């Protein structure tokens, strides 16, 4: 582990190197490095520089607005926020998950499978595939989905259509592809008509075939680049996710499972309403993103990773046959109980996409999704907690209301926050193992990009554009004097300006 | 290649939903890139926009960096478009405007549930927050507005194909939403 590189013991006489901004969508992330005179890395940090204040400004609003308010956190996974909030407000009207009408429960699951499918397709095809198909250090003009569409039209178009299909599932249920309305307290506001169901069924076999092909593609890319893909940015960590009661992969509702780096269980089947006993968040002055950790292990050892890698590592099985077969192959490729390879996030992500496609087919063939019993009722409560596996990992929504149903307190732990330490450690691993002691070069920049991008980080989802780093490095000495400056031009050329 | 219309896009204080809706033109993307070339955008690696014809801005303005990026777009795009509710009027993030910034920060980093080591992040590496979230027309001149949260894919398609054909963009009534 590389925690010793978070803060240099003695910052005097160290050179400061900045990649700013790391992310260009919101432009709210940056990496800073401090180097000694031999270019040995002494400090490396990924700063998240965005702040919006949702937890405060939703206070004073009536609870029923929450699913449509908080989904505006994120235009890429709005459904996940919509459903996490819905699960929380279910409790405010006295409805526990097991009491949700089967039609509502299945419609929400279908909605969420559509969400995870489209988000995973977007990340792989639109954002990551240029690197994986053209190489991490390919020309800048190639590192975009347009080039993929030009040179690998079959793969590029499959990506566009896979994402489209997931978006269409969302639209059929919630009325719009982005920021629709579907879930309400205690249930759903509509079911699927037969025509809508049949429309979605038309293409589902093709979708399953394409996602299967995508899993085969990433497996080939990963395994033909060993050991690099298993070593790069890799850190042995704890993992946290929801699972079903039987330990199978679960994206909508389950208990919390955490495993350590050896694959031994830290906790299992924990009721997520108790999350606050088990997870606290530490604030550090140099970033707006907090650092969650398991209280049982403490701040130093309790941090963990979430998302596809955590879920596929943590689960005992996947309840759809093709994805289960892919999971077994995934686990077998490594030599230890847990797959710690950071680049294996991509592989795990596509296994989940396949699981979503298979699950969508199963649900579309379930007559309950056309049912009319959509809303349950119960006794009013004053606190609600909803947890879901969003595309990027475990997502926590927690609300308190007063006697007038007005929100008085809110706590949100978004998925990427749980990967904060993981991303920082991966950056430090790359800085220490691939950069330290060397002169600044362009591959260094790409290496840092690739490490961060594997996590598919998402703060209001903008950091998706992390691959689009505006690549300017400045080397400044401890007195603030510019020593070295490099710019990567739009044509990919690196210019050294001193 | 060189005679293609150059389009740049960015997200300021937004959620990326407008960009998602743009990508929701689906296969029409193939047709679009026959006519346009993407400059700075979340889907390319180009870091700064230069000599662009059309700039699409998602999101309002909430910190100093947003101001900087917005001005770069205005200076480098012949036509600047405010895309979606946040760019047009601040949108949902502007719900913080009736609360002091200090209170918002305190809630997240001091008084939050399960917060350890409470303090307000204050590193010089973090850009300064504005006291209010602003619509982009308060900072730069805007040429067109595409309403909606987000505007639908068909709005993007109609607007861009009108412009590319040299027509004055017009959105039929059924495409205009203020949700």
Interface residues (C-beta under 8 A of the other chain):
Chain A: X21 X24 X25 X26 X27 X28 X30 X32 X45 X47 X49 X51 X52 X53 X55 X56 X57 X58 X59 X69 X72 X73 X74 X75 X76 X78 X122 X126 X127 X140 X143 X144 X145 X146 X149 X157 X160 X161 X163 X164 X167 X176 X177 X178 X179 X276 X279 X280 X281 X282 X283 X284 X285 X286 X287 X288 X290 X299 X398 X409 X411 X460 X461 X462 X464 X465 X467 X468 X469 X470 X471 X472 X488 X490
Chain B: X10 X11 X12 X13 X14 X15 X16 X17 X18 X19 X20 X21 X23 X24 X26 X27 X29 X30 X33 X38 X40 X41 X42 X43 X44 X45 X46 X47 X48 X50 X59 X62 X63 X65 X66 X69 X91 X92 X93 X95 X96 X98 X99 X101 X103 X104 X105 X106 X107 X108 X109 X112 X113 X114 X115 X116 X117 X118 X119 X121 X122 X123 X125 X126 X127 X129 X149 X150 X152 X153 X179
